[in-house]
């Protein structure tokens, strides 16, 4: 009986020694993401072994990320052959960290719950984090608009304003999707949303998309986006004080024009208030 106890103790010590060789950790920036929103994780590697951890092409040492759908336990295939970590050498006693935008490797275009973990393989041994869960949701819709392109009449781009609560505050997001190609652009986080005032969405025929939404009791955020057939770019973001308490003629005239456009009986095709 004592012999078995000694063997078991030695096995536990040996396992603990192996498990401590590489300390790998995974952190999610959020637990819930809006569909199309970039999903960034932080991976930390601490090399507590006696040998260097070499991450480079052709090396037996490697970092892998595994993502599965919780509903059917299906493991997602990576569509990107690039390594998750850049080529580097982590000497004994050293630590390395890397922020990884996992939606650049995996197709996360379906809502639902996912499980993720990081795996490090060193010297034929496997070290992994526990599985972390995150959700992808469509968001609660507020408003949408459609952009047409003069030189590409078959292409249509849908803009949808949605919101979701994050860190005890509502945040406004802009989802962008093309049809009939079904290409989904990165969802843009527009900031904190105060639902006292309904957001404004304006799509000009030249491809300038403007969103104005109330962020606090006395301030608005104005976001201007350039929407071209092959590109989406944030051109401008600024804070506007409430026009009711502002002495700025520029702010007053802006909101005055928006109010007049809302009251028009016949709206151009690019206006979706």
C-alpha positions as CSV (number, residue, x, y, z in Angstrom):
1,X,0.0,0.0,0.0
2,X,2.8,2.4,0.9
3,X,4.6,1.6,-2.4
4,X,1.5,2.7,-4.4
5,X,1.2,5.9,-2.4
6,X,4.9,6.7,-3.1
7,X,4.4,6.0,-6.9
8,X,1.3,8.1,-7.0
9,X,3.1,11.0,-5.2
10,X,6.0,10.8,-7.7
11,X,3.5,10.9,-10.6
12,X,1.8,14.0,-9.2
13,X,5.1,15.7,-8.6
14,X,6.2,14.8,-12.2
15,X,3.0,16.0,-13.7
16,X,3.2,19.3,-11.7
17,X,6.7,19.8,-12.9
18,X,5.7,19.3,-16.6
19,X,2.6,21.4,-16.2
20,X,4.7,24.3,-14.9
21,X,7.1,24.3,-17.7
22,X,4.9,26.6,-19.9
23,X,2.4,28.9,-18.3
24,X,-0.1,29.8,-21.0
25,X,-3.0,32.3,-20.3
26,X,-5.8,33.6,-22.4
27,X,-7.8,36.8,-21.8
28,X,-10.9,37.9,-23.7
29,X,-11.6,41.6,-24.1
30,X,-15.3,41.0,-23.6
31,X,-17.7,38.1,-23.0
32,X,-20.3,39.2,-25.6
33,X,-19.5,40.6,-29.1
34,X,-21.8,42.1,-31.7
35,X,-21.9,40.1,-35.0
36,X,-19.0,41.3,-37.2
37,X,-17.2,43.1,-34.3
38,X,-13.4,42.4,-34.2
39,X,-12.7,39.8,-31.5
40,X,-9.3,40.4,-29.8
41,X,-7.8,38.0,-27.3
42,X,-4.6,38.4,-25.3
43,X,-2.3,35.4,-25.0
44,X,0.5,35.3,-22.5
45,X,3.3,32.7,-22.6
46,X,5.8,32.2,-19.7
47,X,8.7,29.8,-20.3
48,X,9.5,28.2,-17.0
49,X,11.4,25.3,-18.6
50,X,15.2,25.0,-19.0
51,X,15.1,25.2,-22.8
52,X,14.1,28.1,-25.1
53,X,10.7,28.1,-26.7
54,X,11.3,28.7,-30.4
55,X,8.4,29.9,-32.5
56,X,9.3,29.9,-36.2
57,X,8.4,28.3,-39.4
58,X,9.3,24.6,-39.4
59,X,9.8,24.5,-35.6
60,X,8.2,21.7,-33.5
61,X,7.2,24.4,-31.0
62,X,4.0,26.1,-31.9
63,X,1.0,28.1,-30.6
64,X,-2.5,27.0,-31.6
65,X,-6.0,28.3,-30.9
66,X,-9.0,26.1,-30.8
67,X,-12.6,27.4,-31.2
68,X,-15.7,25.2,-31.0
69,X,-19.4,25.9,-31.2
70,X,-21.0,25.0,-27.9
71,X,-24.3,23.8,-29.6
72,X,-22.8,21.1,-31.8
73,X,-19.2,20.9,-30.5
74,X,-18.0,21.6,-34.0
75,X,-14.4,22.7,-34.1
76,X,-13.8,25.7,-36.5
77,X,-11.2,25.4,-39.2
78,X,-8.7,28.3,-39.5
79,X,-8.8,30.0,-42.9
80,X,-5.5,31.8,-42.4
81,X,-2.2,29.9,-42.6
82,X,-0.3,32.7,-40.8
83,X,1.0,31.8,-37.3
84,X,-0.8,33.3,-34.3
85,X,2.5,34.4,-32.8
86,X,5.3,36.1,-34.8
87,X,8.6,34.3,-35.1
88,X,10.4,34.7,-31.7
89,X,12.6,32.9,-29.2
90,X,11.4,32.9,-25.6
91,X,14.3,32.0,-23.4
92,X,13.9,30.3,-20.0
93,X,12.4,32.7,-17.5
94,X,11.0,35.0,-20.1
95,X,7.4,35.9,-21.0
96,X,5.8,37.0,-24.3
97,X,2.4,38.4,-24.9
98,X,0.4,38.8,-28.2
99,X,-2.9,40.4,-29.0
100,X,-4.7,38.3,-31.6
101,X,-7.7,39.3,-33.7
102,X,-9.2,35.8,-34.0
103,X,-11.8,36.7,-36.6
104,X,-8.9,37.1,-39.0
105,X,-8.3,33.4,-38.7
106,X,-11.7,32.0,-38.0
107,X,-15.1,32.6,-39.7
108,X,-17.3,33.8,-36.9
109,X,-20.4,34.9,-39.0
110,X,-23.0,33.0,-37.0
111,X,-24.5,34.1,-33.7
112,X,-24.3,31.8,-30.7
113,X,-21.9,30.7,-27.9
114,X,-18.4,29.6,-28.6
115,X,-15.6,28.0,-26.6
116,X,-12.0,29.0,-27.1
117,X,-8.6,27.8,-25.7
118,X,-5.0,28.4,-26.4
119,X,-2.6,25.4,-26.9
120,X,1.2,25.5,-26.8
121,X,3.2,22.5,-28.0
122,X,6.8,22.3,-26.8
123,X,9.1,19.3,-27.1
124,X,6.2,17.0,-27.9
125,X,4.3,18.1,-24.8
126,X,1.0,20.0,-24.8
127,X,0.1,22.9,-22.6
128,X,-3.3,24.5,-22.8
129,X,-5.6,27.0,-21.1
130,X,-9.0,26.1,-19.8
131,X,-11.9,26.7,-22.3
132,X,-13.3,30.2,-22.2
133,X,-16.8,31.0,-23.4
134,X,-18.0,34.0,-25.4
135,X,-21.2,34.9,-27.2
136,X,-21.8,36.5,-30.6
137,X,-25.2,38.4,-30.8
138,X,-26.9,40.4,-33.5
139,X,-27.5,43.4,-31.2
140,X,-30.8,45.2,-30.7
141,X,-31.8,47.0,-34.0
142,X,-32.4,50.8,-33.9
143,X,-32.2,52.0,-37.5
144,X,-30.9,51.0,-40.9
145,X,-30.1,52.5,-44.4
146,X,-29.1,51.3,-47.8
147,X,-26.3,52.6,-50.0
148,X,-26.3,52.2,-53.8
149,X,-23.3,52.6,-56.1
150,X,-23.6,54.5,-59.4
151,X,-20.7,52.6,-61.1
152,X,-21.6,49.2,-59.5
153,X,-25.4,49.0,-59.7
154,X,-25.5,45.4,-58.7
155,X,-23.9,46.2,-55.3
156,X,-25.9,47.3,-52.3
157,X,-24.5,48.1,-48.9
158,X,-26.7,47.8,-45.8
159,X,-25.9,49.9,-42.7
160,X,-27.6,48.9,-39.4
161,X,-27.4,50.7,-36.1
162,X,-27.8,48.3,-33.2
163,X,-27.0,48.6,-29.5
164,X,-26.0,46.3,-26.6
165,X,-25.2,46.7,-23.0
166,X,-21.5,46.4,-22.1
167,X,-19.9,47.3,-18.8
168,X,-23.3,48.6,-17.4
169,X,-23.8,51.0,-20.3
170,X,-25.6,50.8,-23.6
171,X,-23.2,51.1,-26.6
172,X,-24.1,51.8,-30.2
173,X,-22.6,49.7,-33.0
174,X,-22.8,50.1,-36.8
175,X,-23.1,46.8,-38.7
176,X,-22.2,46.8,-42.4
177,X,-23.0,44.1,-45.0
178,X,-23.0,44.0,-48.7
179,X,-25.4,42.1,-51.0
180,X,-25.5,40.0,-53.1
181,X,-21.9,39.2,-52.1
182,X,-22.8,38.8,-48.4
183,X,-19.5,40.4,-47.4
184,X,-19.6,41.6,-43.8
185,X,-17.4,44.5,-42.9
186,X,-16.0,45.0,-39.4
187,X,-18.7,46.2,-37.0
188,X,-17.8,49.7,-35.7
189,X,-18.2,50.5,-32.0
190,X,-19.6,54.1,-32.0
191,X,-19.5,54.5,-28.2
192,X,-21.8,54.9,-25.3
193,X,-25.5,55.5,-26.2
194,X,-28.0,57.5,-24.3
195,X,-31.5,56.4,-25.5
196,X,-33.0,59.8,-24.7
197,X,-32.6,60.9,-28.3
198,X,-32.9,58.6,-31.3
199,X,-29.6,58.3,-33.4
200,X,-29.4,59.9,-36.8
201,X,-28.1,58.0,-39.9
202,X,-27.4,59.8,-43.1
203,X,-26.0,58.2,-46.3
204,X,-25.0,60.6,-49.0
205,X,-24.8,59.6,-52.7
206,X,-21.1,60.3,-52.6
207,X,-20.5,57.6,-50.0
208,X,-20.2,59.7,-46.9
209,X,-22.0,58.0,-44.0
210,X,-22.7,60.2,-40.9
211,X,-24.0,58.9,-37.6
212,X,-24.9,61.3,-34.8
213,X,-26.0,59.9,-31.4
214,X,-26.4,61.2,-27.9
215,X,-23.7,59.8,-25.6
216,X,-24.5,61.8,-22.4
217,X,-27.1,64.2,-21.1
218,X,-25.5,67.2,-22.8
219,X,-23.2,65.8,-25.6
220,X,-23.4,63.9,-28.9
221,X,-20.9,61.9,-30.9
222,X,-20.6,62.5,-34.6
223,X,-19.0,59.8,-36.7
224,X,-18.2,60.2,-40.4
225,X,-17.4,57.2,-42.5
226,X,-16.2,57.0,-46.1
227,X,-17.9,54.1,-47.8
228,X,-16.3,53.1,-51.1
229,X,-17.0,49.9,-53.1
230,X,-13.8,48.3,-51.8
231,X,-13.1,50.1,-48.6
232,X,-14.7,51.4,-45.4
233,X,-12.8,54.1,-43.5
234,X,-13.6,56.2,-40.4
235,X,-12.9,59.7,-41.6
236,X,-13.9,61.8,-38.5
237,X,-15.1,61.4,-35.0
238,X,-15.9,64.3,-32.7
239,X,-18.0,65.3,-29.8
240,X,-20.8,67.9,-30.2
241,X,-22.4,69.6,-27.2
242,X,-26.2,69.6,-27.0
243,X,-27.4,72.2,-29.5
244,X,-30.0,73.4,-26.9
245,X,-27.3,74.5,-24.6
246,X,-24.6,75.4,-27.1
247,X,-23.7,78.8,-28.4
248,X,-22.0,77.3,-31.5
249,X,-23.8,78.4,-34.7
250,X,-22.2,75.5,-36.5
251,X,-23.8,73.0,-34.1
252,X,-27.1,74.8,-34.2
253,X,-27.2,74.9,-38.0
254,X,-26.3,71.2,-38.3
255,X,-29.2,70.1,-36.2
256,X,-31.5,72.6,-37.9
257,X,-30.7,71.1,-41.3
258,X,-31.2,67.6,-40.0
259,X,-34.6,68.6,-38.6
260,X,-35.7,70.1,-41.9
261,X,-34.7,66.9,-43.7
262,X,-36.7,64.9,-41.3
263,X,-39.8,66.9,-42.1
264,X,-39.6,66.5,-45.9
265,X,-42.6,64.6,-47.3
266,X,-40.6,63.1,-50.1
267,X,-37.1,61.8,-49.2
268,X,-34.3,60.9,-51.6
269,X,-33.5,57.2,-51.8
270,X,-30.3,57.6,-49.7
271,X,-32.2,59.0,-46.7
272,X,-33.3,56.5,-44.1
273,X,-34.2,58.2,-40.9
